[in-house]
């Protein structure tokens, strides 16, 4: 039975979604045969609220903390209670969504092994502790017109390739990933593809990074466009070679017979022939996740709400200074089920930024200070974010591949790799270190000292 009350500011905006997402993420993670969720979006005399590394991260911190509390009451290892209740491939969530692929259990086992969980949990010196957090995340849920994606690929006379996509690269490597997908299908190098992106005059509409949709939704659109172009190329080549398209393969700028690779036609010749025959190569692709379009966020929240789901685990090792109350994250281990790692280096970078910076900052220091509806720290001088000295001494990202049947080459999202787990992992680690639960974020030194003082009074 969950009750959530959220301060939404003076306007609703994406309020219904912001209120629903925290619950959806929780039901995407564990089996919940019996559950009730009441969410309230409250109007206040404050600016409109938005999301930061998705909706409701702190909300999940509370649920993850409760799971550890239940484990302690039952005398079960927090890892084991998560493994017992973790969803698996093919299972149905509480509101009806089916999970096409799930590597949560594998991620829990891999991260805990690398973090030496069994050797450290409850066994570290006083002041040091280890804690974990886990969550699922939807990939590509519809928001009105922003449910799908389109992409185009065209070939010029000299064989030059242009990919046209409406995706914006916010810095996480979207451009490289989409070009990589197209290059894989077309059998060319990445640097041979020109990319035109996010130009509203010529590129198609794309929902962007919202709802973790780039790899899964936009990636599928690009893959479909590349496959359409490839089909056209094979048809033209088949006419040139006097054979059937299904007997041909495209690779390394050649279209050749599968059974006789020495018999081939150069790619540029195929493209030029297509132009002469007035059938230029123009691939078109689109993708819409297989979701229940009649589903409503408030009135009818049942049905398939996303195309697929990714899963991640974070384990934090912390040190608590009992004199000052300061918490330092010493070591961070994360494992993420991204379906298929198209760009492993970029995925590792996502964990370092998402969990290391956004996760540590949100858990330990980032806070809006208010007075009569006015924000007191509206700039980066007063709004505290982690510096390099605040980052964990060691960050270890791990990748789990569940090969999603609907994703491009099996891929799904990796953008929220870790950030949603850090509230859980750090607060649970603090309890393991000094035996106090901090239920109010951010976990600032004064709150830690207050909790330690209350613990001391209760013991006396």
Number of C-alpha atoms within 10 A of each C-alpha: 7 10 10 15 12 17 16 24 19 14 16 14 13 14 22 16 16 22 23 21 18 23 21 21 21 21 22 28 24 21 18 17 10 7 11 11 12 12 18 16 19 14 15 14 13 17 13 16 17 13 10 11 17 18 19 20 23 21 19 23 26 17 18 26 25 15 18 23 17 15 17 13 9 10 10 14 16 20 21 13 17 23 16 11 13 21 24 18 14 12 15 19 22 20 18 13 23 21 22 20 27 29 26 29 21 21 24 26 17 20 26 21 13 14 22 13 19 12 11 16 20 18 14 14 12 14 18 25 28 30 29 31 33 31 26 28 28 22 26 32 25 23 15 9 10 16 22 23 27 26 28 25 27 20 22 15 17 11 18 13 22 19 23 24 28 22 27 18 16 10 7 17 15 20 18 16 19 25 23 22 21 27 21 16 20 22 16 18 14 16 12 13 19 15 17 16 18 18 14 11 6 12 18 18 18 26 24 23 21 17 21 23 30 29 27 29 33 30 31 31 28 32 32 25 27 27 19 19 23 21 18 21 25 22 17 20 29 21 12 14 16 9 13 13 19 12 13 21 19 23 15 11 17 21 25 23 21 14 10 10 12 9 12 19 18 16 21 17 18 25 24 19 18 20 15 11 10 9 13 19 25 19 23 20 20 20 20 19 24 15 18 17 15 12 15 14 17 12 7 10 16 17 18 22 26 22 25 29 28 30 33 32 31 34 31 30 29 26 22 22 16 15 10 11 19 17 22 21 25 18 19 30 25 32 30 35 31 32 30 21 22 20 12 14 10 18 23 21 17 21 29 24 19 23 31 26 19 21 26 26 24 25 24 25 17 19 18 14 13 12 8 8 12 13 13 13 14 12 9 8 8 12 14 16 18 17 9 10 8 17 21 20 12 13 19 17 22 21 23 21 19 24 21 25 14 19 25 23 20 19 24 37 30 31 25 23 33 33 32 33 29 35 33 32 28 33 33 32 30 28 22 25 24 21 16 20 19 21 14 13 19 20 24 18 19 12 17 24 18 14 19 20 13 13 15 10 9 8 7 6
